[in-house]
Each structure stands twice: as C-alpha cells, then as structure tokens.
C-alpha cells in the first residue's frame, strides 16, 4: 500500500470515528433541557456541515493527481483539525 493510500485510509478512519462520536454527542444533546436544545441543535448542524465538508475534501484527496496531492492533503488536515476543534469545544459545553 502506498503512502497516499495509507494517508487516505487514516483520514477516513479519523472521520468515521468523529462522525460516530458526533452521533453519540447528538443523542446526549437531545437529552438536554429544552432551553438548551435549540442552541445545541444549531451547533450540531454546524458540526454536520463540517463533517460533510471533510468528507467532500477526502473525496477530492482521493481523486487528486500527484501534482495536487500535497496541497489537497494540507487542506484536508486543516479541515479535519477545524472539525476536531469544533467537536471538542461543543462536547465541552454539554
């Protein structure tokens, strides 16, 4: 398996794990008091958007040619890091 394939597999696993944790967090947010639920829903919507963006970037990464690979990988890491940061911040608010 090439370095590129390993990287893509690693990113996919990280995104899958984040999305699984996002589902768990969403269930916890649904149990919150009604007054907080609306705020949590807005934050969950933002996290879902970040997830979709990360998945789309991963698809771009898979399709990137060798000449665009490093740029796409760098962008992927920025998107993943932003998703992780937002997720952890929201999790700390529950």
N, C-alpha and C positions, 0 to 999 in steps of 0.2 A: 504494500500500500504506500502510495506517495505521501510526501509531507502535506501536500494540498488536500488529499483525501482524508488524512488524519485530522487536519485542521477543521475541515468541514464537518466531519463526524463529531469532533469535540464540541464545536459550536452548536450543532443540532442537539446533542445531549444536554448542553447547558440550557438551551432554550426550552427543551422539553421539560427539564426539571423546574425551570422558572414558571412555566405555564401550569405545571402540576401544583406547585406551591401557590400560584395565583388562584387556582380553583379552590384550594383549601382556605386561603385567605378570604375569598369571596363568600364562602359558607360562613365563616366567622363574622364577617361584616353584616351578613343578613340577620345575625342574632343580636346585633347591637340595638340600642334604644332607637325608637322611631325618629327622634330628633336628629340623631347622628347618621341614620341610614342614608338620607339623601346626599349628604356630604360624601359618605363612603362610596355611594353609587357613582358619583361624579369622578372620584379618584379611581375607582375600578374601571370606568370607561376609559380614562386616560391610560391606565396600565394595559388594557386590552389593545388600545391603539399602538402603544409602544411594542407590544408583542407582535402585532400584525406587521409593523414596520421592520422589526428584526427578522421575521420570517421572510418577508419580501427581500430584504438585503441578503439573507442567506441564499435565497434562490438566485439572486444576481451573482453572488460569490461563486456558486456552482457553475454558472454559465460564463464567468469571466475568462477571457483568454489570458495567456501567460503574461502579456504585456500590461494587463489591467489588474492582475492578481493582487499585487501588494497594496495598491490603492483600495481595492474592494475589501481586502482583509482589514486594513486600518479603519475603514468606515464601519465595518462590521463590529469591530471591537468597541468603537465609540458608541454605537447604538446599543450593543449589549451592556456596556458599562452604565449607560444612562438608564436602561431598563432595570438593571440590578439596583442602582441607587434609588430610583423612584419606588421600586418594590420594597426595599428595606426601610425607606422613610415611611411609607404607608403602613407597613407592618408595625413599625414602632408607635404609630398613632392609635392602633387598636387596643 
